[in-house]
């Protein structure tokens, strides 16, 4: 299909492209399709993630964290009730992160903006991340008056993306008319 050809070409040049950049944030819009989203709602979710994340995290901070690395982001807006930092992170990891795998990561950065009275369990969440993912959780909270907790998550140093690039879809070989006819013949 045409999409497979585009994907194959993108993967073929991915390594060369990322070496020329200071850092790369990878978003896989196929993740949204895998969650049952149609194309329009998937694009809307990606745009909301980009707008939400980049409006709450300083550009210089993003540059510093992604420098020389492959990274991905997620964003979620929780509101109205108290929530543990671990539950907040699990929600972002499970439902809002726009890359299907983050094995081999070297850093996890959580940015929360909102009223701290709606958030608890910061120490437990840090311990959970270190135990579950073998990386420290870098946590930044900016106090706000809103009842909402804007949550941005960045994962840096995506190690397994190279495997994903190498495992790019194979091009389908077009069969000649003769091969198609021979394929239809059943042996006696």
C-alpha positions in Angstrom: 0.0 0.0 0.0 1.0 3.6 -0.4 1.3 4.0 3.4 3.7 1.1 3.7 5.9 2.7 1.0 5.9 6.0 2.9 6.7 4.2 6.2 9.5 2.2 4.6 11.1 5.4 3.1 10.8 7.2 6.4 12.4 4.4 8.3 15.2 4.1 5.7 16.4 7.7 6.3 15.5 8.0 10.0 19.0 7.3 11.4 20.7 9.8 9.1 18.0 12.4 9.8 18.3 12.1 13.6 22.1 12.4 13.6 21.8 15.8 11.9 19.4 17.1 14.7 20.1 18.3 18.2 17.5 16.0 19.6 14.3 14.3 18.4 10.9 13.9 19.8 9.1 11.0 18.3 5.3 10.7 18.1 3.8 7.7 16.4 0.3 8.5 15.1 -0.2 4.8 14.7 -0.5 4.5 18.5 -3.8 6.4 18.3 -5.1 4.0 15.6 -4.1 1.1 17.9 -6.3 2.6 20.6 -9.3 2.6 18.3 -9.2 6.2 17.3 -10.2 7.2 13.8 -7.8 9.4 11.8 -9.5 12.7 12.7 -9.7 12.1 16.4 -6.2 10.7 16.4 -4.8 13.8 14.8 -6.8 15.9 17.3 -5.3 13.9 20.2 -1.8 14.4 18.9 -2.4 18.1 18.4 -3.8 18.4 22.0 -0.7 16.6 23.3 1.7 18.9 21.5 -0.2 22.0 22.5 -0.5 20.9 26.1 3.0 19.7 26.6 4.8 22.6 24.8 2.7 25.2 26.6 3.7 24.0 30.0 7.4 23.0 29.6 10.1 25.6 28.9 11.7 25.4 25.4 15.2 25.5 27.0 14.3 22.6 29.3 13.1 20.6 26.3 16.3 21.3 24.4 18.4 20.4 27.4 16.6 17.1 28.0 16.4 15.9 24.4 19.9 17.0 23.3 21.4 14.1 21.3 18.6 11.7 22.2 15.4 10.2 20.9 12.5 11.1 23.1 8.7 11.0 23.3 6.1 12.9 25.2 2.6 12.6 26.6 0.2 15.0 28.1 -3.0 14.7 30.3 -5.2 17.1 32.1 -6.6 15.6 35.3 -9.1 17.5 37.2 -11.5 17.9 40.1 -10.3 15.1 42.4 -7.2 14.1 44.4 -4.9 11.7 42.7 -1.6 10.0 43.5 1.4 10.9 41.4 1.8 7.2 40.6 -1.8 7.0 39.3 -1.3 10.2 37.3 1.9 8.7 35.7 0.2 5.3 35.0 -2.6 7.1 33.1 -0.1 9.1 31.0 2.0 6.1 30.3 -0.9 3.8 29.4 -3.2 6.2 27.6 -1.4 9.4 26.6 2.1 8.6 25.6 2.5 8.8 21.8 5.1 6.1 21.3 4.3 2.4 21.7 7.3 1.4 23.7 9.9 3.0 25.9 12.2 0.2 26.7 15.8 1.2 27.0 15.0 4.7 28.1 17.5 6.7 30.1 15.3 9.3 31.7 11.7 10.0 32.8 10.7 13.6 33.4 7.3 14.5 34.8 6.0 18.1 34.8 2.9 19.0 36.7 1.2 22.4 36.8 -1.7 22.9 39.1 -2.9 23.1 42.7 -0.8 20.7 44.9 -3.7 19.9 47.2 -5.0 17.6 44.5 -1.8 15.6 44.3 -0.2 13.2 46.8 2.3 10.3 46.9 5.3 11.9 45.3 7.9 9.9 47.2 6.1 6.6 46.5 5.9 7.5 42.7 9.6 8.1 42.6 10.3 4.8 44.2 7.9 3.0 41.9 9.5 4.5 38.8 13.0 3.4 39.9 11.8 -0.1 40.7 9.6 -0.5 37.6 11.8 1.2 35.0 15.3 1.3 36.5 15.5 5.1 35.9 15.1 8.0 38.3 12.0 10.1 38.1 12.7 13.8 37.6 9.7 15.6 38.9 8.9 19.3 38.6 5.7 20.8 40.0 4.6 24.4 39.5 1.9 25.6 41.7 -1.3 27.0 40.2 -4.8 27.9 41.4 -6.7 25.7 39.0 -8.4 22.6 40.1 -6.9 20.9 37.1 -3.5 19.2 37.0 -1.8 19.6 33.7 0.6 16.7 33.4 3.4 16.4 30.8 5.7 13.4 30.6 8.9 13.1 28.6 10.8 9.9 28.2 14.4 10.3 26.8 16.9 7.9 25.4 14.5 5.6 23.6 16.8 2.6 23.0 14.5 0.3 21.2 13.5 2.7 18.5 16.4 1.5 16.4 14.9 -2.0 16.5 11.6 -0.5 15.3 13.4 1.3 12.5 15.2 -1.9 11.4 12.0 -3.8 11.5 10.3 -1.5 9.0 7.7 -3.1 6.9 9.0 -5.0 3.9 7.9 -3.9 0.5 5.5 -6.2 -1.2 6.9 -7.6 -4.4 4.5 -7.3 -7.3 3.8 -10.6 -9.0 4.0 -10.8 -12.7 0.9 -12.0 -14.6 2.6 -15.3 -15.2 3.4 -15.8 -11.5 -0.2 -15.1 -10.6 -1.5 -17.6 -13.1 1.0 -20.3 -11.9 0.0 -19.6 -8.4 -3.6 -20.5 -9.3 -2.6 -23.9 -10.7 -3.0 -26.6 -8.1 -0.7 -29.6 -8.3 -2.3 -33.1 -9.0 
